[in-house]
Amino acid sequence: MSTVLFVAKLGPDCYADKGRFPSGPWCREGDFILVRPHTGTRVKIHGRELRLINDDSVEGVVSDPRGYARA
C-alpha cells in the first residue's frame, strides 16, 4: 500500500472553499503527495490503479517519492 500518490488531475471544485483553504490549494497537478493508507476510492482503469481523494486528504507534498515507506 503506497501512501505517496501522483496528482494527475484536480476536480473543478477542488480547494474552492476559501474558509477551509484560506491560503489556496495544498497541491497541484504533477505533484507527489502523501496521504494516509486506505485514503480515497480505488478504481482500476486499463490495468492501472487510480484513487479519487478529497482535497482535505492531502497530508503533504514531496519532491521525490523514492525512499518513502510506511512506518
Secondary structure, DSSP 4 states (H G I P E B T S, - for coil): ---EEE-----TTTT--TTT-TT--S--TT-EEE--TT-SEEEEETTEEEEE--GGG--EEES--TT----
